[in-house]
Amino acid sequence: MLSVRILMQKAAQEDLILHQMDVKTAYLHAPIDCEIYLEQPQGYEKNSNTGEKLGQVAETMNMAALWKLPVIFACENNGYAKGTSMGRCTVNTDFYKRGDVIPGLRVDGMDVLCVREAARFASDHCRSGKGPIIMELQTYRFFGHAIGDTEHKYRTADEVDEVRKERDPIYLLEGHLIRNNIATMEELREINEKSVKDVEEAAQFAIQSPEPLVEELCSYIYCNNPPFKIRGINPWTKLKSSM
């Protein structure tokens, strides 16, 4: 897999290699507590722990600013690096300022309309030739980082409940819809009931279906991509992708 550095070099050489896509903006996604990856078919770069403090981020931002590449750096800040709060592991928690000369936005990541407008602004910024921009999306995770996460050791149940009541993205959107007379509470309740039913039916279909063959493991990874061989769990096992 290509490193982020090589991807950025290829992006500069080949106009972001986005002829396969309908947009003119590359998107670098760096969640605070897990990983970094450039969302393009050409590669994937993953690093554990607090991704924003790793060298690849600084290197990539430097080259993006130097070459004025149209890249949106989106940082999902959920307040924790796995089980460590940002204030305990990071001196500067203003992640939208981490790009030095790269302009940044702090966005309410729990409000879908706010995210939409911020993304529109950032896209316009990049497409106008002004170079990269950073979006810090302030969000929250209602569950632990992983199945073995002992989250009660680093945050309280009251904290989680308070965020659910005050900032749950679904409830915030429902409030927007009702206040602007776009939908009624009854209509939203019907949508919720149908969604729950659809999920339950899909789950039961998955449980009752036979397990797929190993040969199908790598199918449908990429869209509109010719079949290619993929390394298995060891160097001598080869799998093949398919549409």
C-alpha angles and dihedrals in degrees: 000000000000119000121238089252094056091045091055091049091050089046091056092046097046104034092260092308087255098136086110091058135062096233135070098217130088115214125215112195117198114173110198096234106035132016153349124225139159108229099226129109091245100073155345130216121191131186128172128228123023101356096190092067096053123106095240090067094053092045093049094046090049094053093042091054093043093053095033091234117183095245128147110207105204116192116191104208109191092167098253139078095214097297101349122089116234092243091060098050106027129059095197110041092176093100094173087067095053094096095074100207093014112098117237142199129208107214134187097242092190094063111075093198092052090050091049093053093044091050090050091052092047093048092050090049092054096041091052090063098253094126131235129348135192126229117194106197109200106211141142139226117227094199136046124283091252140356092273094047112133092203094166087075095063105027137024130242088237090061092053093045092050093053090047091054097043107030111020104143094221094051091046091053091046088055091052092050095048096044091051093046092242094127139002127234089250092054091049090049090054091050090051093049092049091048092052090049093049092050093048092049092048091049092051091048090053093047094048096044120093117256112267120250118263088242088065095052095101098038121121095016095129132026120236092358124137115243115274137173121263127199113249128212089298134029095258096051113088125188127189127224121221138177 
